[in-house]
Amino acid sequence: MAQLTIVRHGQSEWNLQNRFTGWEDVSLTDKGREEAKKAGETLKAYRFDEAYTSNLKRAQNTLAMILEVSGQTAIPVTKDEALNERHYGDLQGLDKAETAKKFGDEQVHIWRRSFDIAPPNGESLKDTAARVLPYYEAEIEPKLKAGKNIIIAAHGNSLRALIMHIEKLTPEQILQREIGTARPIVYTFDADLKVEGIQEF
């Protein structure tokens, strides 16, 4: 019986400023660092064999603080851009309210909340899933099948892609799913990687 813990990074500077962040490598805020430490306290009761994160420092730093607070800094950590946030293309760095004024509320809502419509020069959630899931299936699922406990610190949309796969949700269902900053979700699997339990914090 293996466990997979997934956690979105703590609040970033551009979360606070309400900007489209995507692949921009912004730092955590003081609040984001506190959120990460709190997640570490929450996860003290869990043991991890390996950790995975994206190539972006807000996720890497969140993971580092979780492992430090939970006393598990010795485990292997793998970083890969396959777990990066959805790329927002031409919207990256733009204020979300200003973007809505420029393109219209409806268009921005479509870019943010449709499954397969990407912003200009960016990725849709479908595109994000097309890189996250092959990586997960090749690199992480075999370790879960071997009984290892894994933690992934990543981003709202890369984790949405994973949740959709693990919980077998429809595109409509996953688009309604909000993922809080530094709020762990722990999945317990049987030997065939069927979900036996979900613990959300």
N, C-alpha and C positions, 0 to 999 in steps of 0.2 A: 504494500500500500504506500503510494508516493504522494507527496504534497507539492503543489505549485503555488507560490505566493507571488502575486503581481501587485505592483504599487506605482502609481503615477508620481512623478517628481513633486516636490514641494513648490509652493508659490514662487514663480520667477519674476524678475523685474518687469518683463513685458506682460505677464499675467496682470500684474498690478496696474500697469499703464493701459491695459485693455487693447494691446496690439496683437496682430497676427504674428506669431513667432516662427512656427515651422522649423526650418533647419538653422535659423540664426542661433548662435551659441551664447545665449544670455545667462546671467548668473541667477542664483537664488536670492530672494530677499531675506531679511532677518526673520520674517514670519515663515518663509519657506524652510529655512534652516531649523527653526523650532518645530515645524510640522514633521520634518524628517526625523528629528530626535525623538519626538513623541511616537512616531511609527516604530522606531527602534525599541522603545520601551514596551510598546504593544506586542512586538514580536520576540521578546526575550524568551517566551515559553516555546518558541519554535526553533528547530535545528535545521540548518541548511548545509547541503554538501557542495553546491556550486551556485554562482551568481552570474547573471547576464544583465547588460545594460547597453544603452545606445552610445553613439559617438559624441553625444552632447553633454556638456558638463553639468547642466541642471539635473539630469538623471544620474550621472556618475556621482555627483556630490551627495545627492539624496541617498543613493545606495551606500556610499562610504560611511555616512552618518548612521544609517540603520545598522550596518554591520558593526560599527564601533560601539554604539550604545548597547546592542544585543550581545556583544562579546564574541563576534565571529569574524574578525578581520583576517584570519588565516586561510579562509576558503578561497579557491580559485575564482577570479572574476574575468569574464570575457566581455569585450566591448565590440559592438558591430553596428554599422550604419543601417543594417536591415531593420533594427529596432528603433530607428529615428522617428521623430514625429512626422506626420504628414507634411509634405512640402507645399507651402501655400503660394509658391510662384510669385507673381507680381503683387500679391497682397502682403507679402512678408514685410514687417516693419510698419505697416499702416495702422492707424488707429481705427478700431472697428466702427465707431460712430461716424468718423469722417468717411470711411469706406461706404457706409450705408447712404450717406448724403450724396456721394459721388456716383455710385452705381444703382442706388435704389435699395430699399429694405428687402424687397422680394428677391432681387438677384443675389444679394449677399446671403440671404437665408438659403437659397438654392445651393450656392457654393458650399455653405457650411453644413447643411443638413441633408443634402441628397447623397445617395450612395455612389453614384457613378458619373457625376458631373463635376469636373475639376475647374478650379479658378484658372485664369490665364497663366500658362507656363508652370502650372502646379499639378498636384496630385488630388484625385478623388479618394474617398475611403476605399473604394474598390482597388485603386492603384496601390494604396498603402498595404492593403491585405495581400496583394500579389507579390510583395517582397517580404512581408512579415511572416506569412504562413509557411512558405517553403523553408525559410530559415528555421522556424520553430519545429517543423516536422523533421528536418534533417538533423538539427543539432540538439534540440531539447527533448523532444518526445522519446528518443531512444534512452536517454538518461532517466526519464520518469518511468519508463517500462522496466528499467533495471532497478527500480526502487529508490532512486535518489530523490532528495528533496531540493527543489530549485527555487530561487527567488529571481524575479525579473523586475528591474526598475526602469521604467520607460515613460511613455507619453500618452496623453489622452486618446489619440487616434490609433497609434500602434497597438495600444492595449484594447481599444474597441475591436480591432481586427481579431485579436486573440480571443476575447470574450465571445465574439460572434461564433468563432470556430468551436470553442470549448463547450459553450452552452447551447450550440446549435440554434442560434437565433436567426430570424429573417433580417434582411436589410432594414425593413421598417422598424423592427424591434430594437436593433442595435443603435439606430439613429436617435432613439428616445433615451438611451442609457447615458446618464451623467456619471462621470468618474471624478471623485473628489481628489484634491491634491493630497498626496501622502496618506491616503486611506487604504490600507492593505486589504486585499481580497485573497483568501486562502482556499484553494481547491484541493480536495482529497479524492484520489483516483483509486479504482481497483486495478487489477493486473492488466486489464484490457483498455485502460485509460478511459473507462466510463466514470463520470462524475458521481461520487458517493456522498459528497458533502461540500457545501459552500459556506464559508465564514467571512462575513463582511464587517469591517471595523469602521 
